[in-house]
């Protein structure tokens, strides 16, 4: 019976283990299937569909591929916060297994979070680890130059346009009296295609009258039903006569989307002609190819050259800028603009201004993060070194599709920065400061005045000191009390003002990096006469307050002693130690034995209160010679003091004074008018408390 029970248990356990094993195999198989599907989505650039699969997998699987692909998927869908999280993990965990591209993306996402110091430090360390001193030197130059550009301050005024929505709007260009731009299709069909890169609808070219551009309720319409399809259309540019346009669209053949062998539909540039009020003759340009993208067309001033971006073979990086000559409707072979413009990373969105400058966006040239707008002067078909156009057009996010009217200084650009309405927004811009790059300088200026009269003080010496307290420069104020210094940005200074007959004053200033900022160092000086008057007044006030405090403390002490000691009493405005009478032999001043007992009580109180000071006052009656009585009372007071001193009381605490007959309690005039008892009342010794 026991055997069969054990056998039953063993069979049950086997079935349970087999079930767990089968479930585990199925679970692992499901995970592998999800990862396989995620990889397919990722390879096809369906990043929005790949992300949830990788998020589910990464809880258990943090392999190099899973972490790398999840970080990239976030990066390519502009979720830079999550991209930074996983790029950080990637460079910490798999630093030896990743190439420079991932260091680059990590640096870019650091910049989107505002961590510029950390980004620059990481890049400097990367160049050091890869033994690239040339790049380290270039980085130092780039950091300094960008700081000097930042020091200009805001070069542009920018405004987010009302046409923006929670979806993408970008690439605004003027066409006659309208603004033509790219935006997400408003497709309300139940079954419609979405762009699986970011799960938004595809883009169309739309337009709005310029007169309605800033109206909150303005209506946006489709630019052209002949141009727009169910795929992407974006980035239009028009000839000056308005008869020809170039734009970007997905690879499109025979009315359908065309794909390459990897099942990816690349972007291509198309042209169209405006005939009889319609856009017709939509044509794919001859340098398009199924295996690479061409995009973002721009025209030269004479309209004989088309600029564009492409990742075609021969690029220096992922996307480069190219030019192609236009000869009566035909196109020559495209030319790469070369390493002055192009970098190992991405250059896109060219625009040629009326003063023959090339504006474009790049994340390869040093900037604030992601795509920044740069400008290069074109001269004799060569390009000057590109410069970052500065703030606030550029940010830590993608800033692109820049265009400007040279005469009005007005234009548009696009950005996906935080604070916008959607993933990409169109901003109106106005250039308000020129792009002049120089060492960042500021002004330290002010007026020195008299603190009392508030009038300016001429001929005041003002000295500028650096953070090491060394003199940089000195000035003497003019008749209006004014002074001024030039100073370097990002530096601390101390300004010291002095004038004969006045006290010195100083001010510390910590300068930031805004170029030409005026820092106020105005100060008021106080004349020595006023200062001394104020000091005396303050001293008198301090002494008065001290006296009040001491008087208050004394009153508290007196009240405390009066409450505790029955032998201490108040006599009008005096505080006395009340004792039995102290007797002396007639005409003598020696302390009698019975008087010592009384004096011991005085000693006891003085020992109990170490700060107590006592005056012994000895008095006589009015009988006898006045001078004799004064001498006798003095001897008796002195004799009493000597006894108290013999008991260890400090001499500085006990005083003796003979008053003779000068302070009687009862006036006996003539002396026969008082009885013996009354005369005896006048013959007394008093112990007056002078200090506590």
C-alpha atoms as one frame of an Amber mdcrd trajectory, in Angstrom:
protein
   0.000   0.000   0.000   2.821   2.387   0.881   4.614   1.412  -2.336   1.625
   2.318  -4.514   1.210   5.684  -2.707   4.876   6.602  -3.281   4.546   5.543
  -6.919   1.483   7.786  -7.299   3.374  10.741  -5.809   6.362  10.146  -8.083
   4.181   9.976 -11.215   2.372  13.181 -10.197   5.667  14.966  -9.647   6.927
  13.817 -13.047   3.802  15.128 -14.760   4.155  18.465 -12.932   7.818  18.834
 -13.916   7.023  17.935 -17.517   4.238  20.551 -17.514   6.560  23.232 -16.116
   9.206  22.317 -18.681   6.733  22.483 -21.572   5.396  25.851 -20.318   8.944
  27.180 -20.014   9.747  26.026 -23.548   6.573  27.686 -24.828   7.330  30.856
 -22.821  10.889  30.992 -24.124   9.599  30.317 -27.603   7.122  33.211 -27.256
   9.902  35.498 -26.055  12.111  34.485 -28.962   9.229  35.093 -31.366   8.657
  38.575 -29.911  12.354  39.385 -30.189  12.442  38.088 -33.748   9.431  40.268
 -34.610  11.000  43.260 -32.833  14.160  42.766 -34.900  12.131  42.672 -38.128
  10.284  45.880 -37.182  13.541  47.547 -36.201  15.333  46.580 -39.418  12.406
  47.965 -41.430  12.529  51.233 -39.372   9.120  50.523 -37.817  10.484  51.860
 -34.574   7.163  52.643 -32.885   6.122  49.010 -33.291   9.489  47.657 -32.175
   9.602  49.683 -28.933   6.865  47.882 -26.907   8.337  44.489 -27.835  11.811
  45.530 -26.693  10.395  47.127 -23.533   8.702  43.817 -22.669  11.871  41.860
 -23.384  14.365  44.079 -21.583  13.024  43.214 -18.127  14.589  39.746 -18.552
  16.996  40.247 -21.437  19.547  43.051 -21.353  21.729  41.742 -24.105  23.772
  44.144 -26.210  21.339  43.859 -29.129  18.195  44.455 -27.062  19.593  47.472
 -25.184  21.148  48.959 -28.317  18.033  48.573 -30.456  15.694  49.931 -27.768
  17.929  52.974 -27.256  18.078  53.534 -31.026  14.309  53.146 -31.439  13.730
  55.825 -28.804  16.420  58.007 -30.420  14.928  57.788 -33.905  11.411  58.545
 -32.603  12.717  61.627 -30.715  12.077  60.210 -27.238  15.445  61.447 -26.039
  14.760  61.013 -22.332  14.323  57.251 -22.680  17.086  57.089 -25.279  19.475
  58.709 -22.789  18.488  56.164 -20.126  19.445  53.189 -22.311  22.468  54.786
 -24.005  23.779  55.451 -20.490  23.308  51.763 -19.653  24.917  50.814 -22.962
  28.113  52.838 -22.452  28.400  51.643 -18.854  27.843  47.964 -19.552  29.046
  47.374 -23.126  31.615  50.130 -23.591  34.146  47.793 -25.243  31.533  46.367
 -27.645  30.106  49.552 -29.166  31.541  51.872 -31.793  31.855  55.647 -31.898
  28.345  56.077 -33.292  26.863  55.113 -29.915  29.184  57.452 -28.064  27.963
  60.162 -30.444  24.300  59.403 -29.770  24.918  59.283 -26.028  26.537  62.735
 -26.209  23.608  64.090 -28.242  21.015  62.824 -25.757  23.038  64.243 -22.867
  22.786  67.628 -24.565  19.016  67.323 -24.942  18.851  67.051 -21.141  21.021
  70.158 -20.732  24.023  68.177 -19.404  26.556  70.048 -21.572  29.474  69.768
 -19.156  28.961  66.016 -18.844  28.597  65.672 -22.633  31.804  67.623 -23.322
  33.681  65.686 -20.635  32.558  62.353 -22.079  33.549  63.435 -25.594  36.955
  64.667 -24.396  37.548  61.349 -22.587  36.468  59.419 -25.689  39.000  61.292
 -27.839  41.658  60.688 -25.194  40.902  56.952 -25.027  41.032  56.704 -28.827
  44.344  58.621 -28.861  43.082  61.543 -30.927  44.856  64.723 -29.713  43.783
  66.630 -32.845  40.144  66.036 -31.989  40.767  67.110 -28.368  42.215  70.411
 -29.570  39.333  70.908 -31.997  36.835  70.190 -29.215  38.421  72.877 -27.029
  38.164  75.346 -29.937  34.527  74.366 -30.618  33.499  74.727 -26.963  35.091
  78.170 -26.781  33.479  79.295 -30.046  30.010  78.092 -29.027  30.371  79.885
 -25.695  31.213  83.080 -27.601  28.164  82.568 -29.818  26.023  82.022 -26.729
  27.469  85.220 -25.286  25.787  87.201 -28.084  22.519  86.361 -26.334  19.311
  85.798 -28.263  20.053  86.598 -31.912  16.451  85.996 -32.910  12.945  86.625
 -31.707  10.861  83.488 -32.269   7.138  82.737 -32.085   5.328  79.414 -32.260
   2.707  79.701 -35.014  -1.019  78.967 -34.438  -1.018  76.470 -37.342   0.921
  73.981 -35.213  -0.860  70.947 -33.750   0.113  67.984 -31.617   1.381  66.342
 -34.822   4.265  67.354 -37.095   4.370  70.654 -38.975   7.646  71.778 -40.531
   9.439  73.291 -43.514   7.481  76.506 -44.096   8.294  78.378 -47.351   6.557
  81.310 -49.027   4.739  80.738 -52.296   3.144  83.941 -53.618   0.817  85.054
 -50.789   0.735  81.721 -48.968   2.903  79.648 -46.692   3.449  76.103 -47.942
   4.521  73.578 -45.338   4.528  69.892 -44.460   2.088  68.460 -41.968   0.473
  65.179 -41.023  -2.477  64.131 -43.129  -5.861  64.613 -41.518  -7.063  61.166
 -42.544 -10.306  60.116 -40.902 -10.709  56.863 -42.876 -11.172  53.714 -40.811
  -8.394  51.904 -42.668  -5.552  54.191 -43.597  -1.826  53.885 -43.744   0.355
  55.211 -40.929   4.058  55.891 -40.999   5.304  53.064 -38.825   8.563  54.864
 -38.021   6.629  56.943 -35.460   2.995  55.745 -35.838   1.848  59.104 -37.196
  -0.017  59.577 -40.449   1.978  60.320 -43.561   2.888  63.912 -44.493   1.212
  66.179 -47.030   2.070  69.587 -48.416  -0.495  72.069 -47.117  -0.872  75.829
 -47.376  -2.391  78.813 -45.618  -2.687  82.469 -46.739   0.009  84.584 -45.083
  -2.706  87.021 -44.014  -4.299  84.258 -41.910  -1.079  82.767 -40.590  -1.422
  84.170 -37.078  -5.154  83.681 -36.692  -6.043  81.054 -34.103  -8.965  79.726
 -36.196  -7.304  79.869 -39.619  -8.074  76.995 -41.983  -5.237  75.006 -43.540
  -5.895  73.500 -46.969  -4.198  70.911 -49.135  -1.578  72.545 -51.325  -2.359
  70.405 -54.374  -4.372  67.243 -54.929  -2.095  66.472 -57.862   0.995  66.576
 -55.634  -0.272  64.958 -52.439  -0.597  61.151 -52.327  -1.091  58.592 -49.572
   2.689  58.683 -48.946   5.029  61.417 -47.673   5.213  64.776 -49.443   7.347
  67.461 -47.850   9.990  70.196 -48.220   8.840  72.111 -51.272  10.902  74.804
 -53.021   9.667  76.985 -55.906  11.301  78.869 -58.760  10.865  82.632 -58.652
   8.370  82.581 -61.543   6.258  80.020 -59.652   6.188  77.620 -62.615   8.415
  74.868 -61.248   8.607  73.190 -57.871  10.811  70.544 -56.330   9.693  68.481
 -53.352  10.417  65.318 -51.390   8.265  62.198 -51.653   8.606  58.488 -50.981
   9.825  56.378 -53.888   6.710  56.394 -56.071   6.259  54.528 -59.340   3.156
  54.019 -61.430   0.932  55.412 -58.694   2.274  53.105 -55.985   4.951  53.147
 -53.344   8.132  51.459 -54.563  10.522  49.587 -52.263  14.037  48.280 -52.549
  15.209  44.745 -51.856  15.132  45.471 -48.098  11.454  46.422 -48.421  12.203
  50.084 -47.566  10.739  52.952 -49.535  13.456  55.593 -49.756  12.783  59.313
 -50.102  13.250  60.954 -53.483  13.097  64.413 -55.032  10.410  65.135 -57.605
   9.751  68.119 -59.825   6.424  69.446 -61.025   5.298  72.159 -63.465   2.462
  74.644 -62.928   0.312  74.552 -66.087  -3.180  76.013 -66.479  -3.634  76.439
 -62.742  -2.561  72.913 -61.832   0.635  71.152 -60.841   1.400  68.567 -63.504
   4.306  66.655 -65.013   5.340  65.221 -61.627   8.720  63.665 -62.379  11.267
  61.729 -60.346  14.674  63.355 -60.781  17.222  61.227 -62.643  19.689  60.898
 -59.758  17.075  59.228 -57.510  17.694  55.602 -56.610  15.776  52.797 -54.891
  18.693  52.147 -52.526  19.316  55.605 -51.089  17.389  58.740 -50.241  17.492
  62.166 -51.843  15.601  64.880 -49.991  15.186  68.537 -48.983  15.686  70.393
 -52.294  16.910  74.023 -52.357  17.681  76.345 -55.278  20.649  78.643 -55.856
  20.018  82.341 -56.501  20.271  81.896 -60.272  18.202  78.673 -60.054  20.874
  76.845 -62.040  21.931  74.667 -59.104  19.818  72.373 -56.966  21.089  71.596
 -53.472  19.818  68.565 -51.589  20.632  66.018 -48.888  21.366  62.359 -49.567
  22.904  59.207 -48.148  24.030  58.066 -51.600  27.388  56.311 -52.008  30.288
  58.685 -51.578  28.910  60.483 -48.538  31.170  61.295 -45.606  28.454  60.331
 -43.128  24.845  59.255 -42.900  23.490  62.230 -44.904  25.567  64.797 -46.788
  24.680  67.902 -48.761  25.067  67.723 -52.546  24.636  70.081 -55.466  23.646
  69.327 -59.003  23.739  71.649 -61.994  20.495  72.218 -63.921  20.912  72.671
 -67.678  17.628  73.572 -69.370  15.712  70.901 -67.517  18.453  68.296 -67.461
  20.657  67.458 -64.500  24.383  66.846 -64.305  25.998  64.398 -61.929  25.517
  65.431 -58.262  28.588  66.706 -56.404  29.294  66.298 -52.714  29.818  69.718
 -51.096  32.919  68.367 -49.381  34.367  68.137 -45.869  34.036  71.845 -45.048
  30.248  71.405 -45.034  29.760  67.675 -44.552  30.810  65.602 -41.542  30.790
  61.906 -40.617  27.299  62.500 -39.234  24.221  64.171 -40.675  23.747  67.318
 -42.791  20.258  68.126 -44.111  17.734  70.882 -44.992  19.799  73.263 -47.170
  18.573  76.799 -47.893  20.257  79.496 -50.011  19.587  83.074 -48.891  19.510
  86.127 -51.148  22.969  87.187 -49.918  24.292  83.816 -51.143  24.666  82.062
 -47.820  24.079  78.361 -47.327  21.989  77.591 -44.266  21.623  73.938 -43.303
  21.058  71.660 -40.322  23.702  69.343 -38.914  24.365  67.191 -35.878  27.977
  66.670 -36.973  29.202  70.219 -36.495  29.568  71.168 -32.835  26.361  72.564
 -31.413  23.781  72.631 -28.669  22.552  69.109 -29.395  20.833  67.099 -32.134
  20.267  69.070 -35.364  21.434  72.697 -35.194  21.208  75.329 -37.929  24.544
  76.451 -39.413  25.480  79.072 -41.997  28.285  79.208 -44.582  29.109  81.987
 -47.019  29.266  80.872 -50.680  31.943  82.561 -52.773  33.243  81.345 -56.136
  31.622  77.955 -55.548  33.533  77.494 -52.294  32.125  77.476 -48.792  33.405
  79.185 -45.666  33.661  77.263 -42.400  30.081  76.837 -41.103  29.057  78.781
 -38.008  26.313  77.922 -35.555  23.563  80.571 -35.992  23.055  80.718 -32.202
  20.179  81.203 -29.820  17.276  80.687 -29.551  16.859  79.168 -33.021  19.176
  76.374 -31.922  18.438  74.258 -28.868  19.249  70.824 -27.496  16.651  69.321
 -29.863  16.241  69.143 -33.656  16.246  72.604 -35.238  15.921  72.586 -38.999
  14.241  73.842 -42.195  15.590  77.358 -41.665  14.763  80.106 -44.153  15.139
  83.896 -43.933  14.398  86.996 -46.008  17.603  89.050 -46.030  15.783  92.391
 -46.402  13.102  91.964 -43.736  15.217  89.704 -41.475  12.054  87.592 -41.112
  11.718  83.882 -41.775  10.742  80.460 -40.455  12.375  77.412 -38.947  11.156
  74.159 -37.442  11.919  72.419 -34.171  10.767  69.569 -31.964  11.969  71.330
 -28.811  10.205  71.073 -25.461   7.519  73.717 -25.071   6.112  73.318 -28.564
   2.685  72.022 -29.459   3.684  68.822 -31.216   6.506  66.617 -32.371   7.673
  69.267 -34.892   6.461  72.871 -34.923   7.003  75.804 -37.272   8.323  78.981
 -35.676   8.403  82.471 -37.099  11.777  84.161 -36.599  13.201  87.668 -36.712
  16.958  88.261 -36.680  17.750  91.052 -34.188  21.526  90.706 -33.698  24.295
  89.984 -36.214  26.406  86.847 -35.966  29.662  88.439 -34.838  31.848  85.946
 -32.980  34.394  87.469 -30.662  35.698  86.992 -27.165  32.877  87.548 -24.740
  33.088  91.005 -23.171  30.829  92.833 -20.766  30.718  96.282 -19.211  31.060
  97.130 -15.515  29.739 100.641 -14.981  28.047 102.813 -12.423  27.766 106.119
 -10.566  29.443 106.971  -7.251  27.261 109.148  -5.015  27.274 110.704  -1.540
  25.197 108.485   0.725  23.668 111.481   2.538  23.000 113.964  -0.254  22.687
 111.302  -2.986  24.576 113.669  -5.290  27.292 112.321  -7.641  30.877 112.369
  -6.400  33.464 113.546  -8.902  37.164 112.633  -8.683  36.470 109.363  -6.888
  39.045 106.619  -7.445  37.435 103.366  -8.659  39.680 100.278  -8.862  38.788
  97.007 -10.632  40.278  93.891  -8.984  40.232  90.305 -10.290  39.318  87.221
  -8.277  42.914  87.060  -6.988  42.536  90.596  -5.618  45.062  91.969  -8.112
  44.409  95.310  -9.740  43.144  95.103 -13.329  42.422  98.753 -14.050  41.526
 102.034 -12.332  39.324 104.999 -13.172  38.557 108.439 -11.688  34.909 109.449
 -11.845  33.889 112.387 -13.995  31.804 115.334 -12.794  28.650 113.233 -13.022
  30.204 110.542 -10.816  30.260 107.958 -13.635  32.862 105.276 -14.379  33.125
 102.297 -16.746  35.336  99.219 -17.310  35.490  96.524 -20.006  35.468  93.052
 -18.457  35.645  89.418 -19.542  32.601  87.136 -19.324  32.502  84.249 -16.875
  34.799  86.106 -14.453  34.483  87.441 -10.910  35.485  91.018 -10.096  35.635
  93.335  -7.115  35.073  97.069  -7.585  36.519  99.351  -4.865  35.660 103.079
  -4.622  37.554 105.564  -2.425  37.732 109.351  -1.982  39.535 111.579   0.501
  37.239 112.488   3.381  35.030 109.458   2.671  35.013 105.854   3.759  35.725
 103.147   1.164  33.033 100.957  -0.372  33.209  97.868  -2.584  31.022  95.586
  -4.674  31.586  92.018  -5.930  30.275  91.036  -9.374  30.121  87.533 -10.892
  29.786  87.912 -14.663  27.970  85.319 -16.776  28.384  84.795 -20.529  25.934
  87.186 -22.157  27.961  89.417 -24.453  27.914  93.221 -23.890  25.785  92.966
 -20.784  26.089  96.062 -18.565  26.704  95.177 -14.919  25.775  97.871 -12.413
  28.492  98.638  -9.851  27.033 101.899  -8.535  27.934 102.670  -4.931  27.377
 105.379  -2.313  30.232 106.657  -0.132  29.848 108.025   3.370  31.795 111.103
   4.496  34.083 110.644   7.512  32.165 113.336   9.411  28.859 111.560   8.885
  30.496 108.244   9.638  31.909 109.493  12.948  28.581 111.074  13.870  26.824
 107.846  13.121  29.428 105.845  15.035  29.110 108.145  18.053  25.382 107.972
  17.874  25.570 104.216  17.582  27.961 104.061  20.534  25.694 106.243  22.663
  22.762 104.126  21.691  24.723 100.987  22.497  25.768 102.353  25.886  22.215
 103.442  26.601  20.931 100.025  25.717  23.647  98.507  27.878  22.700 100.760
  30.792  19.056  99.845  30.385  19.964  96.187  30.297  22.186  96.508  33.360
  19.528  98.481  35.192  16.980  95.845  34.340  19.363  93.131  35.501  20.094
  95.077  38.682  16.400  95.461  39.433  15.920  91.733  38.899  18.819  91.001
  41.255  17.497  93.445  43.871  14.039  91.942  43.695  15.536  88.475  44.034
  17.653  89.440  47.104  14.792  91.293  48.734  12.639  88.223  48.324  15.260
  85.853  49.697  17.091  87.846  52.369  15.141  89.282  55.322  18.190  91.316
  56.414  18.244  93.237  53.129  15.671  96.019  53.023  14.868  99.057  50.931
  15.256 102.454  52.554  13.747 104.979  50.167  16.128 104.878  47.187  18.768
 102.876  49.032  19.313  99.176  49.603  20.743  98.439  53.058  21.723  95.478
  55.180  19.658  95.867  58.305  21.609  94.913  61.447  21.367  95.308  65.164
  23.119  98.444  66.493  26.909  98.314  66.640  28.277  99.857  69.792  31.655
 101.381  70.465  33.141 102.345  73.805  32.819 106.012  74.547  35.173 108.063
  72.504  36.741 104.874  71.026  36.527 103.055  67.676  37.596  99.482  68.401
  35.171  96.685  67.495  33.608  95.218  70.589  33.068  91.475  70.929  29.267
  91.638  70.690  29.536  93.758  67.512  31.558  91.088  65.751  28.524  88.755
  65.712  26.520  91.427  63.908  29.306  92.090  61.393  29.614  88.381  60.663
  26.123  88.476  59.174  27.294  91.188  56.745  30.278  88.999  55.842  27.943
  86.036  55.302  25.793  88.002  52.846  28.816  89.316  50.944  30.164  85.779
  50.592  26.789  84.598  49.345  26.662  87.351  46.691  30.232  87.708  45.314
  29.419  90.792  43.220  27.914  92.721  46.121  29.730  95.941  47.045  28.975
  97.606  50.419  29.658 101.019  51.917  30.063 101.249  55.737  28.619 104.570
  56.859  29.387 105.588  60.455  27.377 108.393  62.120  27.583 110.276  65.470
  25.102 112.405  67.359  25.306 116.193  67.313  26.942 116.565  70.636  30.583
 117.599  70.703  32.834 119.254  68.216  31.818 118.768  64.580  35.362 118.092
  63.353  35.964 115.710  66.217  32.753 113.798  65.396  33.735 113.515  61.735
  37.161 112.108  62.648  35.672 109.701  65.199  33.074 108.367  62.733  35.750
 107.877  60.091  37.878 105.845  62.526  34.880 103.709  63.503  33.956 103.086
  59.840  37.554 102.202  59.044  37.734  99.856  62.035  34.530  98.122  60.888
  35.946  97.719  57.340  39.186  96.228  58.664  37.232  93.611  60.544  35.285
  92.617  57.421  38.533  92.519  55.416  39.981  90.175  58.026  37.205  87.738
  57.094  38.484  87.453  53.502  36.303  89.992  51.760  38.136  91.771  48.898
  39.113  95.377  49.578  37.529  96.411  46.295  34.119  95.356  47.617  33.977
  97.177  50.966  34.260 100.924  51.522  34.280 103.004  54.713  33.070 106.557
  55.216  32.554 108.635  58.331  29.713 111.117  58.163  30.052 112.541  61.696
  26.872 114.390  62.640  26.086 115.509  59.064  23.323 112.973  58.308  21.172
 112.661  61.442  18.003 110.662  61.488  16.562 113.158  63.959  17.577 116.810
  64.014  18.493 117.813  67.562  18.726 121.605  67.532  19.645 122.551  70.098
  21.221 119.312  71.279  19.270 119.468  74.528  16.076 119.110  72.500  16.749
 115.334  72.032  16.622 112.641  74.643  19.432 110.188  75.181  17.489 107.562
  73.206  17.132 109.968  70.288  20.840 110.803  70.368  21.555 107.067  70.361
  19.377 106.646  67.240  21.605 109.125  65.448  24.740 107.234  66.611  24.676
 104.355  64.120  26.537 102.338  61.526  24.779 101.609  58.183  25.680  99.022
  55.539  24.535 100.421  52.197  24.636  98.076  49.156  26.218 100.106  46.334
  26.405  97.465  43.634  25.231  93.961  42.897
